[in-house]
Amino acid sequence: MTKLREALPETLRTARLTLAPPRLTDLPELVPLADNENVTRWTTRMPYPYAHADGVDFVENIATGADQKPYALRNEDGAFIGVASLMFHAQLPEVGYWLGEPFWGRGYASEALGALVAAARATGLAPMLAAKALADNKASLRVLEKQGFQRVREVPDDSDRHKGKPTVHLELEFER
């Protein structure tokens, strides 16, 4: 997985987004967007409330560690709007993302995920990607399925926050 992490581009660009490493200068926008229960209730790892110290830990430790490759999402105005990541804590690389609530419903999640999937595919180092979402997170499931992810199973979640809630596991197999 380390090879895949290192092979991913430092920066990705789409028609409306720039995906680049998160930086401490993102914190004035990141922290208020992440400190929103409507955002964090769909995630398994983001704390709520989300404090400045959580943002610093994300940028300085989590984002630079070997377990994931996160990209800060910036829109066409340069505003920080969320994060998309490839995580390497399981057998398959897993995609994850979150957007600040003011940016929901504009197609940014699909655009960011499309760029991340294309970048992972282009490395040739991963035969498939995984994803998961709470079964009642219809918007996220739609975003994943639009990118070609297929549902493979639904199981009770084992995270502390969502223990026992139905969670859909998805996979996207790359053509060889």
N, C-alpha and C positions, 0 to 999 in steps of 0.2 A: 504494500500500500504506500510505502514511502516513495517508491518510484513514481507512482501516479501523482501523489501530492507535488512532488518536485517537477513533474512534467507539465502540470497545468500552467497556463499563462499567468503572469502576474496581474494583468489587466485584460478584461474582456469589454467589448463595446457592442452595443446593439443600436437600433435606430433611435431609441430614446434614453438608453441607460448606459452608464459606465459602472462596471463591476471592478473594484480595486481593493487592495488590502485595507482593512479598517485601521483608522489612525486616532490618536488621542484628540486631534482637532475635530473628530466626528462627535465627541461626547456631548457638546451642547445640544445637538439634534437627536442623537441616539438615545440618550437617557430618557428624555420626556416621551419619546415615541414608545420605548420599551416599557416604561412605567405606566402601563395601561392594561388593566385586567382583561379587556376585550382582546388584546393581542396575546398576552401570556397564557390565557386560559386554554389556548390551542397548542401550546408547546409543552414539552416534557422537561426541558432543562432550564429555561429562563426563570429566574426568581421573580416573585411579585411580593411586595413592591420591589421595583428595580431602582437601585440607588446608584449614585455616581461611582462608588467603589466597585459595583458590579460591572459597570462599563469599563473602568480601568482594568479590572481583572480580565475581562473579555479581550480587550485590545492588547494588553501586555503579556498575557499568559495563554489563554485559550487559543487565540488567533495565531499565535506563533508556535504552538505545540504541534506534535506529530499526529494528533488524533483528528484534526480537521483542517480544511482549507476554506476559510470564510472569505466572502467578498462583501464589502460595503456596497450598497446599491445607491447610486446617485442619479437623479433624473436629469432631464435636459436643461434644467435651471441650475444644476449642480447641488441641489438639496439632497441631503441624506434621507433615504426613505425606508431602509430596511437592510436585511442581510440574507444572502443565499450562501449555502455551504455544502461542501462534500465532506462527510464524516467517515472516519476510518476505524471505527471501534468494533465492527463486526466483520464477518466473512466478505460481504459485499460492500462496496462503497455506498453510502446512503446520502441522498439529497435531503436537505432541509432548508426552510426559508421562513422569514416572517417580514411583514410589511407594517409600517405605521398605519394606524387606522385612517388618517386623512387620505391615504393613497390607495385604499381598497377600491376595487371595482373599476380600475382604469387599465387593466391588462398588464400591469407591471410585473406581477408574479409570473405570469406565463412567459413574458419576454425574458425575464432574468433566468428562469428555470431552463428555457430553451437554450440560452447561451451557455449555461453551466453543463447541460447535457451534451451539447455539441462539442464543447471543449474536452470533456471526459472521453467522448467517443473518438475524437481526433487523436488522442494520445495512443490509441490502440492497446492500452494497458489494462482495460477493464472489459470483460465480456458482457457485463450487465451492471445495472445500478438498482438499488433498492430505495424504497421510500415507505413511510407509514403516516397515517393520519387517523385521528379519531373518526369513528364511523359517522358521527353527526356533524363533522366538519365538511359539509357538502362543497363549499367553495374550494377548499384545498384539494379534495378528491377530483373535482372537475379540472383544476389546473394540472394535476399530475396525469390524469387520463388524456388530456389534450396533447401532452408531450409523448404519449404512447405507453405510459405505464399501465400494466395490467394487474388487476386484483388477483392475489394468489391465496390469501386466507384472511379470515377475520378472527381475532383472538382477544381475550381480555388483556388490557394493558397491564404491565408490571411496574410502571414507574410509580413513585410515591404520589405524585399529583393526581394521576388518572387511574389508580389501582382498580382493576376490574372493569373499567369502561371498554366497550367494544372498540377495537382498533383494527383498521384495514392495513394489511401489508401488501405492498405493490412491488413489481419488478419491471424493469425495462431491459430487454435483451437486445444487444446490438447485433445487427446482421454481420455475418463474417464474409 
